[in-house]
Amino acid sequence: MSNPDDYTPPKVWAWHKASGGTFANINRPIAGPTHAKELPVGKHPLQLYSQGTPNGQKVTILLEELLASGHKGAEYDAWLINISDGDQFGSGFVDVNPNSKIPALLDRSGAEPVRLFESGSILLYLAEKFGAFLPTELPARTEVMNWLFWQMGSAPMLGGGFGHFFAYAPWKMEYPINRYAMEVKRQLDVLDRNLAERRYVAGDDYSIADMAIWPWYGALVVGDSYENAAEFLDVASYTNVRRWQKDIAARPAVQRGRIVNRTRGDLSEQLHERHDANDFDLRTADKAAN
């Protein structure tokens, strides 16, 4: 790999596997499976294949909120897909999500299984399936959708942009870090101004928009994203976002959902697989280690 100061792009790009960076061992410019591996299937109608990253947390938070609201049909099995090990390139997973990204979901409650991929699609499907956390009135529904799709377009700038160059790139590069830091701070300001006038991002009611945004931006403003990023971005100045983060973090369903399929942090906050509500008390990683 060349130093970025003397890099000149070739006329035709070629893939060099030893490109450096934290995820160099799993990144590739082609799709499709790399190995044959069927997915496990549990006892519940909903089968989730995921990891407890921000995108994965969106879905497990919604599922736990649905269960807490009395929707028994939202019971689910959550199977760990370890993206660092390349599990997302197994043939069974690719059948569910040809894009090889978590989360992926199979709804087996009907005559034929329904596959779902992309976190926004899963959130919308489940909200409509159970008639929860998404208003039916067109103006209110549209506002939720506005913010749901805001997250879909904005978070790649936070994760794949700022997060990559600030935390994962093989060396620190001033231009991309400055470029993406500026954009992330603009996004935080968008959220902060919006939340100055609302309890939740789309209005007075908690919705799938909050569940989509909170794992990314809520984690960022409490220093749970990229090491030293909270100080670097001066997240303490976004007081409305921090208030919103705290309100949502206090919800029991959120506390459960955020640890499902989680593989980092305190062992007591890692539930690698979830098949039953009792697993939160019995099967966290700290208990499995003893």
N, C-alpha and C positions, 0 to 999 in steps of 0.2 A: 504494500500500500504506500502511495506517495504522500508526501507532506502536502496539506491543502494549499499552502502558499505557492506551490509550483505546479498545480494540477491543471492540465488542459484536457477537456473532454475529447475522447476519440470520436471519429466520424460515426462509428457503429459501436454501441455499448456491448461489452461482453461480460459474462458472469465469472467473477473470480471468487471462489468459495472462501478463501482466507481474507475476507474483507474487513475483519476486526469488528469490535463492538460486542456488547453483551449477548445479543441474540444471533450472532453470525452463524452458529451451528444449526439453526433451524430456518433461517431465511433463505428463500430461493425464488427464482423468477418464473416458476412453472407450477401448475396446479396438479391435482390428482393425488392418489395415495402413494405412499412410499413402502408400505408393508401391509400384509393381510392381518386384520384383527377385527373380530366381531365385537359389537357393543354388548355389554350386559343388559339384562332387562329385569326389573324388579316387579313388585306386586301392585304398584299403583298405576292409575291411568296415565299419569304424566311422568315421563322419563326425561330427566335433565342431564345433559353431559356438558360439564363446565369446569371452570376453575374460579376461585374467589378473587378475581381481579375486579376493578370497577365495573366492567361490562358484565361480568358474571353476577356480581352482587345485585345489579338492577333486578334480575329475574328472581333470585331467591328472596329478595326483600318483598317483591310483589306476591310471591307464593305464600310467604309467611303472613303477610297482611291479609290475604284472602282467607287463609285458614283462621286467623284471629277474628275475622269478621263473620265466621260461621259457614264458609263455603267449603263443605267437606269434600266436594269433587276436586278441590285443588290439592289434595294429597299427592305427594310426589316422591320419587326416588331421585337423589342427586348423586351422580357418579363423577368421580374426579377425572378430568382430562388434563394431564400435566403437560402444559405447552412447552416447557423447557426440555422435556424428554421427547417431544415430537408426537405425542399421542394423537394430536389433531390431524395427523396424516395417515392414521390407520384407515383401512378400507371401510369399516363400518361407520366411522365418524364422517368420512367424506361422503358416504351415501346420504347422511342426514344433512350435512352442510358441505356442498362442493367448494365453498370458499375456505374451508379448513380454519375457521375461527370459532372460538367459544363466545357465547354459549350456543348450544343447539338443544332443541327440545322435540320429543316425539309425543304427540297426544294420541294415546291408544284407546280413548274412551268410545270411539265410534266403530263402525263396521270396518273401516280402513284407517290405518295410522295416518296422521297428518304430521308432516315434518315442518319444523320452524327453525329458521336461522336469521341472524341479525337481531340484536337485543331490542331494537325499537319495534320490529315486527312482532316479536314474542310478547312484549309488553302490551301492545295494542290488541293482539289476538286474545290474550288472557283477560284483559279488561273488558272486552266485548263479550267473551264467552261467559263470564260470570256477572256482567253488568255492574262493575264496581270500579271506583277510582278513575272514572271517565264520565263526565257529564253527558246527558242525552240531549240537552238543549244546544242548538247549533252554535250560538255565540260562545257559550262557556266551553263547549267541546273544542271549538276552533282555537280558543286561547290555550287550552292544554296541548293541542297538537302543535301550535306555534312553538311552544317551549320544548316539547319533546323533540321536534326536528331541529330546533336551535342546538340542543345538546348533540344530536347526531352530526351536525356540521362543525360544531365548535370543539368538541373533545379531541378529535384527531390533532388539532393544533396544540393542545395541552399535552397529550400523550406521545404521539408519534413525532411531534415537533419539539416542544420545549423539553418534555421528559427525556426524549432520546438524546438530544444534544447536551442537556445539562447533566444527565446521570449515566447514560449508557454508551455514548460514543467513545471510541478508543482514545481520543484526546479532546481537550476543551478548545472550542472554536468560537471566537468572539462574535463573528457575524451571525451565525444561526442562533446562538444563545440570545443575543440581543433582539434579533428579529422575533423569535417566538416568545420571549419574556414580555415584550411590548404587547403582543397580541393577547397573551394570557391575562395580563393586567387589564387590558381593555375589556376582555370578557368578564372578569371579576367586577369591573365597574358597571357593566351592563346589568349583571345580577344584583349588585349592591343597590343601584338606583331603583330597580324594579321592586326589590324586597323592602325598600324604605316605605312603600305604600301598600304592601300586601303581606299577609302572614305566610302564604305559600307562593310559589313562583307563578301560578296561573290564577291566583285569587285567594278567596277565603278557605277553599277546600283543598285538602291534601289529595294529590293525584299522581298518576304515573309519570307526569313531568318531573315532580319532585324526586321520585324513585330513580329516574334516569340521571338526573343532574347531581344528586347528593353524593353518590359514590365517587364521582370525579372531583367536584369542586368542594364538597364538604370535607373530604379527606385532605385536600390541598390546604384549606385554611386552618387545619389543626395539626399540620406537619406530618401527616401520615401518607404522603405520596413519595416525594423524592428528597433524599437527605439534603438538608440545608436550604431546600427550595422555599419554605415558608418565610424564613428570614430574608432570603434573596429577593422575594417578590413583595415583601412587606405586607403579608396577608392580614396582619393585625389591624390595618387601616380599613378593612372592609367589614365594618361592624354589623351591618345588616345581614350579610352572608353568614357571619359567625353566629349571630342569633338564630338564624334559620337552621344552620348546621346543628346547633345544640338542641333545638326543639325536636328535630327529626331523630337525632341520635338517642333521645330519651325514650323513643317508642320501642316497646318490647319486641315487636315483630322485626323491626330494623336491627335490633341487637342480635336476634337470631339469624336473620337473613345474611348479615354481613360476614358471618363466620363459616357459612356453608361452602365447602370445597376450597376453603382458605388454606394456603400452604406457607404462609410467612407470619412473623410476629409471635406473640406469646402463645405457647402451646395450648393454653386454656381457651384461646380464641381461634382454634383451628378444628373444624369438623370436616374431615376429609371426604366422608360420605354421609349422606343423610337419607334414612329410609323410614324413620319414625320420629314423632315428636320427642320421644324419650331419649333419642340419641344426643340431644343437647346436654343432657345430664349425665349420660353414661359413656359416650364414645368420642369426646373431644381428645385431641392428641396428647394432652397431659395425662389423661387416664390410660390411654393406650400404651404410653411409655412406661407405666408402672406395672 
